[in-house]
Amino acid sequence: MPSGLEVIEEYAFSHCQKLLSCEIPAGVTELPTGIFEECISLQTLTLYEGLLVLKEGCLRDCTRLHTLVIPSGVAEVEELNAPSLMFLVFLGDPPKLPQNAVTGTYPLGAEPLTIFYPVGNAAWQTIASQCQQDGITWVEGIPPDGA
């Protein structure tokens, strides 16, 4: 995608079965609804600072995306629904996360899911201690390779 791109339309790449990787330019502030829905070959998605929101279903049914690194500026993750997502790496403060009001669970990815967050971040420590959800492992510290 060209540098300087700021907006990507909803469902822009949905059902693109041959898309293996994608790099979202720094000027894009939102991953819109359904942008990668059913991109069954997507394995690598690179996100940059400047991204603020991951909209509902942006990764719905991306069955080969195992790791996602969320930049520090992201303020909201509405819902991922990526069934193969095994590792989520958050580089900054916690964004607003989807939470089931009844069960208190976070529908973020596959189970088991490992969530990495920055060392010494009190807000993340609170979320991790409150969410004792089966299938989610919380790890304080960012993996050396970022993922």
C-alpha positions in Angstrom: 0.0 0.0 0.0 1.3 3.5 -0.7 2.8 5.7 2.0 0.5 8.5 2.7 -2.6 6.3 2.7 -4.9 7.3 5.5 -8.2 5.4 5.0 -8.9 1.8 4.0 -12.6 1.0 3.3 -14.5 -1.7 5.2 -14.1 -5.2 3.7 -11.3 -4.0 1.4 -9.4 -7.3 1.3 -12.2 -9.6 2.6 -12.2 -13.1 1.1 -8.8 -12.5 -0.5 -7.6 -16.1 -0.3 -4.1 -15.6 -1.6 -3.1 -12.7 0.6 -0.1 -13.9 2.7 1.0 -10.7 4.3 0.1 -7.1 4.6 1.7 -3.9 6.0 -0.7 -1.2 7.1 1.0 2.3 6.5 1.6 4.6 9.4 -1.0 7.1 8.3 -3.9 4.7 8.7 -5.7 5.2 12.0 -8.3 2.5 11.8 -8.5 -1.1 10.7 -12.1 -1.1 9.5 -14.8 -3.7 10.0 -14.1 -6.8 7.9 -11.0 -5.5 6.2 -9.4 -9.0 6.3 -12.5 -11.1 6.9 -11.9 -14.7 5.7 -8.4 -14.0 4.4 -7.5 -17.6 5.0 -3.9 -17.4 3.9 -2.9 -14.2 5.9 0.0 -15.1 8.1 1.7 -11.7 8.7 0.1 -8.4 9.5 2.3 -5.4 10.3 0.8 -2.5 12.1 2.5 0.9 12.9 2.2 3.6 15.4 -0.6 5.9 14.5 -3.2 3.1 14.4 -5.9 3.9 16.9 -8.7 1.4 16.5 -9.2 -2.2 15.4 -12.9 -2.4 14.4 -15.2 -5.3 15.0 -14.4 -8.3 12.7 -11.3 -6.8 11.1 -9.6 -10.2 11.4 -12.7 -12.4 11.4 -11.8 -15.9 10.3 -8.2 -15.3 9.4 -7.2 -18.9 10.1 -3.4 -18.6 9.6 -2.7 -15.5 11.6 -1.0 -16.7 14.8 0.7 -13.6 16.2 -0.4 -10.0 16.2 1.6 -7.0 17.6 -0.6 -4.1 18.7 1.2 -0.7 18.6 1.3 1.4 21.7 -1.1 4.1 20.4 -4.1 1.8 19.8 -6.9 3.0 22.0 -9.6 0.4 21.2 -9.8 -3.2 20.1 -13.5 -3.9 19.4 -13.2 -7.6 18.5 -10.7 -9.7 16.7 -12.4 -13.1 16.2 -9.2 -14.5 14.6 -9.6 -18.3 15.4 -5.9 -19.1 15.0 -4.5 -16.1 17.0 -2.3 -17.6 19.6 -0.1 -14.6 20.6 -1.1 -11.0 21.2 1.7 -8.5 22.0 0.6 -5.1 23.3 3.4 -2.5 23.2 1.7 0.2 25.3 -1.1 0.9 27.7 -4.2 -1.3 27.5 -6.7 -0.2 24.9 -10.4 -0.5 25.5 -10.9 -4.3 25.1 -14.0 -6.2 24.2 -15.4 -7.8 27.4 -18.4 -10.0 27.8 -20.5 -8.1 30.5 -21.9 -11.4 31.8 -18.9 -13.6 31.9 -16.1 -11.0 32.1 -14.2 -12.9 29.4 -12.2 -11.3 26.6 -13.1 -12.7 23.1 -9.7 -11.9 21.6 -8.5 -15.0 19.8 -8.1 -18.7 19.9 -7.7 -20.6 23.1 -5.0 -21.1 24.3 -4.0 -17.4 23.8 -0.9 -15.8 25.3 -1.0 -12.0 25.9 2.2 -10.2 26.4 2.2 -6.7 27.9 4.9 -4.2 29.0 6.8 -4.7 32.2 5.7 -2.6 35.2 2.5 -1.4 33.5 0.0 -1.2 36.5 -3.1 -1.0 34.2 -2.1 -4.3 32.5 -1.3 -5.9 35.8 -4.8 -5.1 37.0 -6.4 -6.5 33.9 -4.3 -9.7 34.1 -5.1 -10.2 37.7 -8.8 -9.7 37.2 -9.1 -11.9 34.2 -8.5 -15.4 35.3 -10.0 -16.7 32.1 -9.3 -20.3 31.2 -7.3 -20.4 28.0 -5.6 -17.0 28.4 -2.1 -16.7 29.8 -0.8 -13.3 30.7 2.9 -12.6 30.4 4.5 -9.4 31.7 7.3 -8.6 29.3 7.6 -8.3 25.5 9.3 -11.1 23.6 12.7 -10.1 22.4 11.7 -10.4 18.7 8.5 -8.5 19.4 6.3 -11.5 18.7 
